[in-house]
Amino acid sequence: MLDSLLIQCKTYGQTEIKRDYFKDHLKMCRKRNRCLCPASDIGCSWTGRNDRLSFNLSQCPYEGEGHL
């Protein structure tokens, strides 16, 4: 019965997650996952949350060189 309770992810703010699916949610939670800039192979040292990647791409000096 407790597993059917709806809870909220404090990291991402997503609501109405069934308690018994919360571990699966944490595996996919965008703010928990870390990623590298796609231009890391040519010098960008940025690492961060997936939800911040688009901001990094707009600021990345290497991304403007046609690398994806």
PDB file of N, CA, C, O and CB in Angstrom:
ATOM      1  N   MET A   1       0.820  -1.197   0.000  1.00  0.00           N
ATOM      2  CA  MET A   1       0.000   0.000   0.000  1.00  0.00           C
ATOM      3  C   MET A   1       0.864   1.261   0.000  1.00  0.00           C
ATOM      4  O   MET A   1       0.532   2.245  -0.661  1.00  0.00           O
ATOM      5  CB  MET A   1      -0.933  -0.002   1.206  1.00  0.00           C
ATOM      6  N   LEU A   2       1.972   1.230   0.743  1.00  0.00           N
ATOM      7  CA  LEU A   2       2.847   2.399   0.779  1.00  0.00           C
ATOM      8  C   LEU A   2       3.494   2.654  -0.580  1.00  0.00           C
ATOM      9  O   LEU A   2       3.750   3.804  -0.936  1.00  0.00           O
ATOM     10  CB  LEU A   2       3.925   2.219   1.845  1.00  0.00           C
ATOM     11  N   ASP A   3       3.760   1.596  -1.337  1.00  0.00           N
ATOM     12  CA  ASP A   3       4.395   1.759  -2.643  1.00  0.00           C
ATOM     13  C   ASP A   3       3.521   2.504  -3.645  1.00  0.00           C
ATOM     14  O   ASP A   3       4.028   2.984  -4.659  1.00  0.00           O
ATOM     15  CB  ASP A   3       4.757   0.413  -3.203  1.00  0.00           C
ATOM     16  N   SER A   4       2.247   2.610  -3.389  1.00  0.00           N
ATOM     17  CA  SER A   4       1.364   3.325  -4.321  1.00  0.00           C
ATOM     18  C   SER A   4       1.247   4.817  -3.986  1.00  0.00           C
ATOM     19  O   SER A   4       0.583   5.561  -4.708  1.00  0.00           O
ATOM     20  CB  SER A   4      -0.025   2.688  -4.312  1.00  0.00           C
ATOM     21  N   LEU A   5       1.881   5.252  -2.908  1.00  0.00           N
ATOM     22  CA  LEU A   5       1.872   6.674  -2.560  1.00  0.00           C
ATOM     23  C   LEU A   5       2.594   7.481  -3.631  1.00  0.00           C
ATOM     24  O   LEU A   5       3.584   7.016  -4.195  1.00  0.00           O
ATOM     25  CB  LEU A   5       2.526   6.905  -1.182  1.00  0.00           C
ATOM     26  N   LEU A   6       2.110   8.673  -3.911  1.00  0.00           N
ATOM     27  CA  LEU A   6       2.750   9.568  -4.868  1.00  0.00           C
ATOM     28  C   LEU A   6       3.710  10.482  -4.129  1.00  0.00           C
ATOM     29  O   LEU A   6       3.346  11.103  -3.130  1.00  0.00           O
ATOM     30  CB  LEU A   6       1.697  10.393  -5.653  1.00  0.00           C
ATOM     31  N   ILE A   7       4.942  10.563  -4.625  1.00  0.00           N
ATOM     32  CA  ILE A   7       5.970  11.381  -3.981  1.00  0.00           C
ATOM     33  C   ILE A   7       6.552  12.354  -4.994  1.00  0.00           C
ATOM     34  O   ILE A   7       6.227  12.302  -6.180  1.00  0.00           O
ATOM     35  CB  ILE A   7       7.087  10.494  -3.373  1.00  0.00           C
ATOM     36  N   GLN A   8       7.423  13.248  -4.511  1.00  0.00           N
ATOM     37  CA  GLN A   8       8.047  14.262  -5.357  1.00  0.00           C
ATOM     38  C   GLN A   8       9.554  14.083  -5.332  1.00  0.00           C
ATOM     39  O   GLN A   8      10.139  13.795  -4.288  1.00  0.00           O
ATOM     40  CB  GLN A   8       7.661  15.687  -4.895  1.00  0.00           C
ATOM     41  N   CYS A   9      10.177  14.256  -6.488  1.00  0.00           N
ATOM     42  CA  CYS A   9      11.636  14.251  -6.581  1.00  0.00           C
ATOM     43  C   CYS A   9      12.123  15.632  -6.161  1.00  0.00           C
ATOM     44  O   CYS A   9      11.817  16.619  -6.829  1.00  0.00           O
ATOM     45  CB  CYS A   9      12.128  13.886  -8.037  1.00  0.00           C
ATOM     46  N   LYS A  10      12.864  15.718  -5.080  1.00  0.00           N
ATOM     47  CA  LYS A  10      13.351  17.011  -4.598  1.00  0.00           C
ATOM     48  C   LYS A  10      14.449  17.570  -5.484  1.00  0.00           C
ATOM     49  O   LYS A  10      14.661  18.783  -5.516  1.00  0.00           O
ATOM     50  CB  LYS A  10      13.858  16.882  -3.176  1.00  0.00           C
ATOM     51  N   THR A  11      15.142  16.715  -6.195  1.00  0.00           N
ATOM     52  CA  THR A  11      16.213  17.163  -7.077  1.00  0.00           C
ATOM     53  C   THR A  11      15.659  17.828  -8.316  1.00  0.00           C
ATOM     54  O   THR A  11      16.121  18.901  -8.703  1.00  0.00           O
ATOM     55  CB  THR A  11      17.103  15.999  -7.467  1.00  0.00           C
ATOM     56  N   TYR A  12      14.675  17.206  -8.947  1.00  0.00           N
ATOM     57  CA  TYR A  12      14.141  17.686 -10.214  1.00  0.00           C
ATOM     58  C   TYR A  12      12.819  18.422 -10.067  1.00  0.00           C
ATOM     59  O   TYR A  12      12.445  19.208 -10.938  1.00  0.00           O
ATOM     60  CB  TYR A  12      13.967  16.538 -11.153  1.00  0.00           C
ATOM     61  N   GLY A  13      12.108  18.173  -8.972  1.00  0.00           N
ATOM     62  CA  GLY A  13      10.837  18.825  -8.749  1.00  0.00           C
ATOM     63  C   GLY A  13       9.657  18.105  -9.376  1.00  0.00           C
ATOM     64  O   GLY A  13       8.518  18.558  -9.268  1.00  0.00           O
ATOM     65  N   GLN A  14       9.928  16.982 -10.031  1.00  0.00           N
ATOM     66  CA  GLN A  14       8.842  16.218 -10.634  1.00  0.00           C
ATOM     67  C   GLN A  14       7.946  15.670  -9.534  1.00  0.00           C
ATOM     68  O   GLN A  14       8.429  15.203  -8.503  1.00  0.00           O
ATOM     69  CB  GLN A  14       9.391  15.070 -11.521  1.00  0.00           C
ATOM     70  N   THR A  15       6.652  15.729  -9.758  1.00  0.00           N
ATOM     71  CA  THR A  15       5.698  15.261  -8.768  1.00  0.00           C
ATOM     72  C   THR A  15       4.952  14.036  -9.271  1.00  0.00           C
ATOM     73  O   THR A  15       5.080  13.631 -10.426  1.00  0.00           O
ATOM     74  CB  THR A  15       4.717  16.367  -8.411  1.00  0.00           C
ATOM     75  N   GLU A  16       4.191  13.477  -8.394  1.00  0.00           N
ATOM     76  CA  GLU A  16       3.326  12.335  -8.685  1.00  0.00           C
ATOM     77  C   GLU A  16       4.086  11.119  -9.203  1.00  0.00           C
ATOM     78  O   GLU A  16       3.660  10.467 -10.157  1.00  0.00           O
ATOM     79  CB  GLU A  16       2.284  12.733  -9.688  1.00  0.00           C
ATOM     80  N   ILE A  17       5.211  10.825  -8.566  1.00  0.00           N
ATOM     81  CA  ILE A  17       5.974   9.621  -8.870  1.00  0.00           C
ATOM     82  C   ILE A  17       5.554   8.560  -7.868  1.00  0.00           C
ATOM     83  O   ILE A  17       5.603   8.793  -6.660  1.00  0.00           O
ATOM     84  CB  ILE A  17       7.526   9.882  -8.819  1.00  0.00           C
ATOM     85  N   LYS A  18       5.147   7.408  -8.353  1.00  0.00           N
ATOM     86  CA  LYS A  18       4.787   6.341  -7.425  1.00  0.00           C
ATOM     87  C   LYS A  18       6.031   5.926  -6.651  1.00  0.00           C
ATOM     88  O   LYS A  18       7.113   5.777  -7.219  1.00  0.00           O
ATOM     89  CB  LYS A  18       4.167   5.124  -8.176  1.00  0.00           C
ATOM     90  N   ARG A  19       5.861   5.747  -5.366  1.00  0.00           N
ATOM     91  CA  ARG A  19       6.977   5.425  -4.486  1.00  0.00           C
ATOM     92  C   ARG A  19       7.746   4.193  -4.960  1.00  0.00           C
ATOM     93  O   ARG A  19       8.974   4.167  -4.880  1.00  0.00           O
ATOM     94  CB  ARG A  19       6.475   5.206  -3.073  1.00  0.00           C
ATOM     95  N   ASP A  20       7.048   3.183  -5.447  1.00  0.00           N
ATOM     96  CA  ASP A  20       7.748   1.974  -5.866  1.00  0.00           C
ATOM     97  C   ASP A  20       8.512   2.150  -7.181  1.00  0.00           C
ATOM     98  O   ASP A  20       9.296   1.272  -7.541  1.00  0.00           O
ATOM     99  CB  ASP A  20       6.765   0.843  -6.003  1.00  0.00           C
ATOM    100  N   TYR A  21       8.311   3.256  -7.911  1.00  0.00           N
ATOM    101  CA  TYR A  21       9.063   3.548  -9.139  1.00  0.00           C
ATOM    102  C   TYR A  21      10.151   4.593  -8.918  1.00  0.00           C
ATOM    103  O   TYR A  21      10.822   4.996  -9.868  1.00  0.00           O
ATOM    104  CB  TYR A  21       8.117   4.024 -10.228  1.00  0.00           C
ATOM    105  N   PHE A  22      10.331   5.033  -7.681  1.00  0.00           N
ATOM    106  CA  PHE A  22      11.255   6.133  -7.432  1.00  0.00           C
ATOM    107  C   PHE A  22      12.704   5.770  -7.760  1.00  0.00           C
ATOM    108  O   PHE A  22      13.446   6.610  -8.270  1.00  0.00           O
ATOM    109  CB  PHE A  22      11.154   6.568  -5.988  1.00  0.00           C
ATOM    110  N   LYS A  23      13.116   4.541  -7.479  1.00  0.00           N
ATOM    111  CA  LYS A  23      14.494   4.143  -7.811  1.00  0.00           C
ATOM    112  C   LYS A  23      14.725   4.225  -9.311  1.00  0.00           C
ATOM    113  O   LYS A  23      15.800   4.636  -9.749  1.00  0.00           O
ATOM    114  CB  LYS A  23      14.789   2.713  -7.307  1.00  0.00           C
ATOM    115  N   ASP A  24      13.739   3.842 -10.100  1.00  0.00           N
ATOM    116  CA  ASP A  24      13.853   3.960 -11.555  1.00  0.00           C
ATOM    117  C   ASP A  24      13.926   5.422 -11.969  1.00  0.00           C
ATOM    118  O   ASP A  24      14.669   5.773 -12.886  1.00  0.00           O
ATOM    119  CB  ASP A  24      12.667   3.272 -12.249  1.00  0.00           C
ATOM    120  N   HIS A  25      13.161   6.274 -11.300  1.00  0.00           N
ATOM    121  CA  HIS A  25      13.195   7.706 -11.600  1.00  0.00           C
ATOM    122  C   HIS A  25      14.588   8.272 -11.344  1.00  0.00           C
ATOM    123  O   HIS A  25      15.092   9.057 -12.147  1.00  0.00           O
ATOM    124  CB  HIS A  25      12.147   8.461 -10.757  1.00  0.00           C
ATOM    125  N   LEU A  26      15.211   7.887 -10.244  1.00  0.00           N
ATOM    126  CA  LEU A  26      16.530   8.414  -9.917  1.00  0.00           C
ATOM    127  C   LEU A  26      17.563   8.045 -10.975  1.00  0.00           C
ATOM    128  O   LEU A  26      18.494   8.809 -11.226  1.00  0.00           O
ATOM    129  CB  LEU A  26      16.976   7.903  -8.557  1.00  0.00           C
ATOM    130  N   LYS A  27      17.407   6.902 -11.583  1.00  0.00           N
ATOM    131  CA  LYS A  27      18.332   6.493 -12.644  1.00  0.00           C
ATOM    132  C   LYS A  27      18.206   7.400 -13.856  1.00  0.00           C
ATOM    133  O   LYS A  27      19.177   7.594 -14.588  1.00  0.00           O
ATOM    134  CB  LYS A  27      18.075   5.039 -13.049  1.00  0.00           C
ATOM    135  N   MET A  28      17.039   7.950 -14.075  1.00  0.00           N
ATOM    136  CA  MET A  28      16.792   8.772 -15.259  1.00  0.00           C
ATOM    137  C   MET A  28      16.742  10.262 -14.958  1.00  0.00           C
ATOM    138  O   MET A  28      16.698  11.070 -15.885  1.00  0.00           O
ATOM    139  CB  MET A  28      15.507   8.355 -15.905  1.00  0.00           C
ATOM    140  N   CYS A  29      16.746  10.637 -13.717  1.00  0.00           N
ATOM    141  CA  CYS A  29      16.589  12.039 -13.337  1.00  0.00           C
ATOM    142  C   CYS A  29      17.667  12.899 -14.000  1.00  0.00           C
ATOM    143  O   CYS A  29      18.861  12.668 -13.810  1.00  0.00           O
ATOM    144  CB  CYS A  29      16.649  12.193 -11.802  1.00  0.00           C
ATOM    145  N   ARG A  30      17.241  13.874 -14.764  1.00  0.00           N
ATOM    146  CA  ARG A  30      18.182  14.696 -15.526  1.00  0.00           C
ATOM    147  C   ARG A  30      19.180  15.434 -14.640  1.00  0.00           C
ATOM    148  O   ARG A  30      20.325  15.631 -15.046  1.00  0.00           O
ATOM    149  CB  ARG A  30      17.425  15.694 -16.364  1.00  0.00           C
ATOM    150  N   LYS A  31      18.777  15.839 -13.455  1.00  0.00           N
ATOM    151  CA  LYS A  31      19.692  16.599 -12.617  1.00  0.00           C
ATOM    152  C   LYS A  31      20.696  15.718 -11.891  1.00  0.00           C
ATOM    153  O   LYS A  31      21.726  16.213 -11.435  1.00  0.00           O
ATOM    154  CB  LYS A  31      18.917  17.405 -11.620  1.00  0.00           C
ATOM    155  N   ARG A  32      20.423  14.439 -11.774  1.00  0.00           N
ATOM    156  CA  ARG A  32      21.367  13.544 -11.135  1.00  0.00           C
ATOM    157  C   ARG A  32      22.427  13.060 -12.110  1.00  0.00           C
ATOM    158  O   ARG A  32      23.540  12.730 -11.702  1.00  0.00           O
ATOM    159  CB  ARG A  32      20.642  12.366 -10.531  1.00  0.00           C
ATOM    160  N   ASN A  33      22.096  13.016 -13.384  1.00  0.00           N
ATOM    161  CA  ASN A  33      23.031  12.506 -14.380  1.00  0.00           C
ATOM    162  C   ASN A  33      24.037  13.582 -14.748  1.00  0.00           C
ATOM    163  O   ASN A  33      23.672  14.741 -14.940  1.00  0.00           O
ATOM    164  CB  ASN A  33      22.283  12.018 -15.632  1.00  0.00           C
ATOM    165  N   ARG A  34      25.283  13.204 -14.844  1.00  0.00           N
ATOM    166  CA  ARG A  34      26.342  14.128 -15.229  1.00  0.00           C
ATOM    167  C   ARG A  34      26.743  13.820 -16.664  1.00  0.00           C
ATOM    168  O   ARG A  34      26.686  12.671 -17.101  1.00  0.00           O
ATOM    169  CB  ARG A  34      27.568  14.025 -14.267  1.00  0.00           C
ATOM    170  N   CYS A  35      27.140  14.835 -17.378  1.00  0.00           N
ATOM    171  CA  CYS A  35      27.553  14.608 -18.756  1.00  0.00           C
ATOM    172  C   CYS A  35      28.726  15.518 -19.096  1.00  0.00           C
ATOM    173  O   CYS A  35      29.034  16.463 -18.370  1.00  0.00           O
ATOM    174  CB  CYS A  35      26.377  14.845 -19.729  1.00  0.00           C
ATOM    175  N   LEU A  36      29.356  15.217 -20.193  1.00  0.00           N
ATOM    176  CA  LEU A  36      30.447  16.012 -20.735  1.00  0.00           C
ATOM    177  C   LEU A  36      29.938  16.813 -21.912  1.00  0.00           C
ATOM    178  O   LEU A  36      28.943  16.451 -22.541  1.00  0.00           O
ATOM    179  CB  LEU A  36      31.635  15.121 -21.153  1.00  0.00           C
ATOM    180  N   CYS A  37      30.611  17.884 -22.202  1.00  0.00           N
ATOM    181  CA  CYS A  37      30.322  18.648 -23.412  1.00  0.00           C
ATOM    182  C   CYS A  37      30.688  17.779 -24.617  1.00  0.00           C
ATOM    183  O   CYS A  37      31.694  17.071 -24.573  1.00  0.00           O
ATOM    184  CB  CYS A  37      31.109  20.014 -23.431  1.00  0.00           C
ATOM    185  N   PRO A  38      29.895  17.816 -25.689  1.00  0.00           N
ATOM    186  CA  PRO A  38      30.257  17.055 -26.887  1.00  0.00           C
ATOM    187  C   PRO A  38      31.622  17.462 -27.456  1.00  0.00           C
ATOM    188  O   PRO A  38      32.234  16.700 -28.205  1.00  0.00           O
ATOM    189  CB  PRO A  38      29.189  17.237 -27.951  1.00  0.00           C
ATOM    190  N   ALA A  39      32.093  18.651 -27.103  1.00  0.00           N
ATOM    191  CA  ALA A  39      33.394  19.119 -27.586  1.00  0.00           C
ATOM    192  C   ALA A  39      34.522  18.807 -26.597  1.00  0.00           C
ATOM    193  O   ALA A  39      35.600  19.392 -26.693  1.00  0.00           O
ATOM    194  CB  ALA A  39      33.342  20.620 -27.851  1.00  0.00           C
ATOM    195  N   SER A  40      34.292  17.911 -25.668  1.00  0.00           N
ATOM    196  CA  SER A  40      35.327  17.584 -24.685  1.00  0.00           C
ATOM    197  C   SER A  40      36.564  16.977 -25.339  1.00  0.00           C
ATOM    198  O   SER A  40      37.676  17.133 -24.835  1.00  0.00           O
ATOM    199  CB  SER A  40      34.773  16.622 -23.642  1.00  0.00           C
ATOM    200  N   ASP A  41      36.373  16.291 -26.452  1.00  0.00           N
ATOM    201  CA  ASP A  41      37.515  15.672 -27.135  1.00  0.00           C
ATOM    202  C   ASP A  41      38.430  16.689 -27.806  1.00  0.00           C
ATOM    203  O   ASP A  41      39.557  16.359 -28.174  1.00  0.00           O
ATOM    204  CB  ASP A  41      37.022  14.687 -28.168  1.00  0.00           C
ATOM    205  N   ILE A  42      37.960  17.913 -27.968  1.00  0.00           N
ATOM    206  CA  ILE A  42      38.811  18.946 -28.566  1.00  0.00           C
ATOM    207  C   ILE A  42      39.120  20.081 -27.594  1.00  0.00           C
ATOM    208  O   ILE A  42      39.572  21.149 -28.006  1.00  0.00           O
ATOM    209  CB  ILE A  42      38.146  19.508 -29.808  1.00  0.00           C
ATOM    210  N   GLY A  43      38.875  19.848 -26.299  1.00  0.00           N
ATOM    211  CA  GLY A  43      39.350  20.806 -25.314  1.00  0.00           C
ATOM    212  C   GLY A  43      38.374  21.393 -24.330  1.00  0.00           C
ATOM    213  O   GLY A  43      38.812  22.015 -23.363  1.00  0.00           O
ATOM    214  N   CYS A  44      37.073  21.235 -24.513  1.00  0.00           N
ATOM    215  CA  CYS A  44      36.130  21.808 -23.553  1.00  0.00           C
ATOM    216  C   CYS A  44      36.159  20.972 -22.274  1.00  0.00           C
ATOM    217  O   CYS A  44      36.017  19.750 -22.324  1.00  0.00           O
ATOM    218  CB  CYS A  44      34.685  21.867 -24.148  1.00  0.00           C
ATOM    219  N   SER A  45      36.338  21.619 -21.154  1.00  0.00           N
ATOM    220  CA  SER A  45      36.445  20.906 -19.879  1.00  0.00           C
ATOM    221  C   SER A  45      35.133  20.909 -19.093  1.00  0.00           C
ATOM    222  O   SER A  45      35.106  20.454 -17.949  1.00  0.00           O
ATOM    223  CB  SER A  45      37.544  21.524 -19.034  1.00  0.00           C
ATOM    224  N   TRP A  46      34.047  21.412 -19.683  1.00  0.00           N
ATOM    225  CA  TRP A  46      32.771  21.483 -18.959  1.00  0.00           C
ATOM    226  C   TRP A  46      32.220  20.095 -18.679  1.00  0.00           C
ATOM    227  O   TRP A  46      32.204  19.223 -19.547  1.00  0.00           O
ATOM    228  CB  TRP A  46      31.748  22.298 -19.755  1.00  0.00           C
ATOM    229  N   THR A  47      31.770  19.913 -17.446  1.00  0.00           N
ATOM    230  CA  THR A  47      30.974  18.751 -17.056  1.00  0.00           C
ATOM    231  C   THR A  47      29.839  19.289 -16.215  1.00  0.00           C
ATOM    232  O   THR A  47      30.021  20.253 -15.471  1.00  0.00           O
ATOM    233  CB  THR A  47      31.828  17.668 -16.271  1.00  0.00           C
ATOM    234  N   GLY A  48      28.683  18.688 -16.320  1.00  0.00           N
ATOM    235  CA  GLY A  48      27.563  19.176 -15.533  1.00  0.00           C
ATOM    236  C   GLY A  48      26.321  18.348 -15.736  1.00  0.00           C
ATOM    237  O   GLY A  48      26.348  17.271 -16.332  1.00  0.00           O
ATOM    238  N   ARG A  49      25.233  18.879 -15.223  1.00  0.00           N
ATOM    239  CA  ARG A  49      23.953  18.198 -15.311  1.00  0.00           C
ATOM    240  C   ARG A  49      23.420  18.259 -16.733  1.00  0.00           C
ATOM    241  O   ARG A  49      23.659  19.223 -17.460  1.00  0.00           O
ATOM    242  CB  ARG A  49      22.947  18.811 -14.334  1.00  0.00           C
ATOM    243  N   ASN A  50      22.698  17.220 -17.115  1.00  0.00           N
ATOM    244  CA  ASN A  50      22.114  17.167 -18.453  1.00  0.00           C
ATOM    245  C   ASN A  50      21.229  18.373 -18.743  1.00  0.00           C
ATOM    246  O   ASN A  50      21.195  18.863 -19.872  1.00  0.00           O
ATOM    247  CB  ASN A  50      21.311  15.893 -18.618  1.00  0.00           C
ATOM    248  N   ASP A  51      20.513  18.853 -17.726  1.00  0.00           N
ATOM    249  CA  ASP A  51      19.594  19.975 -17.962  1.00  0.00           C
ATOM    250  C   ASP A  51      20.341  21.297 -18.177  1.00  0.00           C
ATOM    251  O   ASP A  51      19.711  22.293 -18.534  1.00  0.00           O
ATOM    252  CB  ASP A  51      18.626  20.115 -16.783  1.00  0.00           C
ATOM    253  N   ARG A  52      21.647  21.336 -17.973  1.00  0.00           N
ATOM    254  CA  ARG A  52      22.452  22.544 -18.200  1.00  0.00           C
ATOM    255  C   ARG A  52      23.280  22.453 -19.480  1.00  0.00           C
ATOM    256  O   ARG A  52      23.964  23.409 -19.847  1.00  0.00           O
ATOM    257  CB  ARG A  52      23.374  22.787 -17.011  1.00  0.00           C
ATOM    258  N   LEU A  53      23.220  21.307 -20.160  1.00  0.00           N
ATOM    259  CA  LEU A  53      24.037  21.109 -21.352  1.00  0.00           C
ATOM    260  C   LEU A  53      23.720  22.127 -22.442  1.00  0.00           C
ATOM    261  O   LEU A  53      24.637  22.658 -23.068  1.00  0.00           O
ATOM    262  CB  LEU A  53      23.841  19.707 -21.887  1.00  0.00           C
ATOM    263  N   SER A  54      22.457  22.405 -22.679  1.00  0.00           N
ATOM    264  CA  SER A  54      22.120  23.359 -23.751  1.00  0.00           C
ATOM    265  C   SER A  54      22.696  24.740 -23.454  1.00  0.00           C
ATOM    266  O   SER A  54      23.115  25.439 -24.378  1.00  0.00           O
ATOM    267  CB  SER A  54      20.588  23.456 -23.929  1.00  0.00           C
ATOM    268  N   PHE A  55      22.728  25.151 -22.178  1.00  0.00           N
ATOM    269  CA  PHE A  55      23.335  26.444 -21.833  1.00  0.00           C
ATOM    270  C   PHE A  55      24.830  26.399 -22.124  1.00  0.00           C
ATOM    271  O   PHE A  55      25.385  27.343 -22.687  1.00  0.00           O
ATOM    272  CB  PHE A  55      23.080  26.799 -20.336  1.00  0.00           C
ATOM    273  N   ASN A  56      25.483  25.305 -21.741  1.00  0.00           N
ATOM    274  CA  ASN A  56      26.910  25.176 -22.024  1.00  0.00           C
ATOM    275  C   ASN A  56      27.167  25.258 -23.525  1.00  0.00           C
ATOM    276  O   ASN A  56      28.096  25.936 -23.963  1.00  0.00           O
ATOM    277  CB  ASN A  56      27.455  23.853 -21.459  1.00  0.00           C
ATOM    278  N   LEU A  57      26.350  24.570 -24.309  1.00  0.00           N
ATOM    279  CA  LEU A  57      26.560  24.576 -25.760  1.00  0.00           C
ATOM    280  C   LEU A  57      26.440  25.977 -26.343  1.00  0.00           C
ATOM    281  O   LEU A  57      27.115  26.309 -27.318  1.00  0.00           O
ATOM    282  CB  LEU A  57      25.562  23.649 -26.440  1.00  0.00           C
ATOM    283  N   SER A  58      25.589  26.790 -25.753  1.00  0.00           N
ATOM    284  CA  SER A  58      25.445  28.166 -26.259  1.00  0.00           C
ATOM    285  C   SER A  58      26.645  29.037 -25.883  1.00  0.00           C
ATOM    286  O   SER A  58      26.865  30.080 -26.499  1.00  0.00           O
ATOM    287  CB  SER A  58      24.155  28.799 -25.714  1.00  0.00           C
ATOM    288  N   GLN A  59      27.418  28.625 -24.884  1.00  0.00           N
ATOM    289  CA  GLN A  59      28.567  29.394 -24.409  1.00  0.00           C
ATOM    290  C   GLN A  59      29.919  28.775 -24.784  1.00  0.00           C
ATOM    291  O   GLN A  59      30.952  29.437 -24.679  1.00  0.00           O
ATOM    292  CB  GLN A  59      28.486  29.541 -22.917  1.00  0.00           C
ATOM    293  N   CYS A  60      29.917  27.536 -25.211  1.00  0.00           N
ATOM    294  CA  CYS A  60      31.156  26.788 -25.436  1.00  0.00           C
ATOM    295  C   CYS A  60      31.959  27.361 -26.603  1.00  0.00           C
ATOM    296  O   CYS A  60      31.446  27.444 -27.719  1.00  0.00           O
ATOM    297  CB  CYS A  60      30.841  25.315 -25.697  1.00  0.00           C
ATOM    298  N   PRO A  61      33.218  27.761 -26.360  1.00  0.00           N
ATOM    299  CA  PRO A  61      34.033  28.306 -27.447  1.00  0.00           C
ATOM    300  C   PRO A  61      34.390  27.248 -28.495  1.00  0.00           C
ATOM    301  O   PRO A  61      34.672  27.595 -29.642  1.00  0.00           O
ATOM    302  CB  PRO A  61      35.306  28.916 -26.882  1.00  0.00           C
ATOM    303  N   TYR A  62      34.385  25.982 -28.126  1.00  0.00           N
ATOM    304  CA  TYR A  62      34.747  24.900 -29.050  1.00  0.00           C
ATOM    305  C   TYR A  62      33.570  24.480 -29.910  1.00  0.00           C
ATOM    306  O   TYR A  62      33.759  24.042 -31.045  1.00  0.00           O
ATOM    307  CB  TYR A  62      35.273  23.696 -28.279  1.00  0.00           C
ATOM    308  N   GLU A  63      32.348  24.608 -29.382  1.00  0.00           N
ATOM    309  CA  GLU A  63      31.169  24.169 -30.107  1.00  0.00           C
ATOM    310  C   GLU A  63      30.952  24.995 -31.368  1.00  0.00           C
ATOM    311  O   GLU A  63      30.413  24.477 -32.347  1.00  0.00           O
ATOM    312  CB  GLU A  63      29.945  24.248 -29.214  1.00  0.00           C
ATOM    313  N   GLY A  64      31.343  26.229 -31.374  1.00  0.00           N
ATOM    314  CA  GLY A  64      31.191  27.084 -32.540  1.00  0.00           C
ATOM    315  C   GLY A  64      32.104  26.691 -33.705  1.00  0.00           C
ATOM    316  O   GLY A  64      31.980  27.224 -34.808  1.00  0.00           O
ATOM    317  N   GLU A  65      33.001  25.774 -33.455  1.00  0.00           N
ATOM    318  CA  GLU A  65      33.944  25.350 -34.494  1.00  0.00           C
ATOM    319  C   GLU A  65      33.402  24.188 -35.306  1.00  0.00           C
ATOM    320  O   GLU A  65      34.160  23.499 -35.989  1.00  0.00           O
ATOM    321  CB  GLU A  65      35.277  24.963 -33.872  1.00  0.00           C
ATOM    322  N   GLY A  66      32.074  23.961 -35.238  1.00  0.00           N
ATOM    323  CA  GLY A  66      31.451  22.939 -36.055  1.00  0.00           C
ATOM    324  C   GLY A  66      31.504  21.543 -35.486  1.00  0.00           C
ATOM    325  O   GLY A  66      31.256  20.575 -36.205  1.00  0.00           O
ATOM    326  N   HIS A  67      31.817  21.416 -34.222  1.00  0.00           N
ATOM    327  CA  HIS A  67      31.884  20.097 -33.597  1.00  0.00           C
ATOM    328  C   HIS A  67      30.569  19.742 -32.961  1.00  0.00           C
ATOM    329  O   HIS A  67      29.977  20.570 -32.270  1.00  0.00           O
ATOM    330  CB  HIS A  67      32.992  20.043 -32.562  1.00  0.00           C
ATOM    331  N   LEU A  68      30.093  18.532 -33.174  1.00  0.00           N
ATOM    332  CA  LEU A  68      28.897  18.016 -32.493  1.00  0.00           C
ATOM    333  C   LEU A  68      29.093  16.625 -32.050  1.00  0.00           C
ATOM    334  O   LEU A  68      28.190  16.032 -31.460  1.00  0.00           O
ATOM    335  CB  LEU A  68      27.692  18.089 -33.376  1.00  0.00           C
TER     336      LEU A  68
END
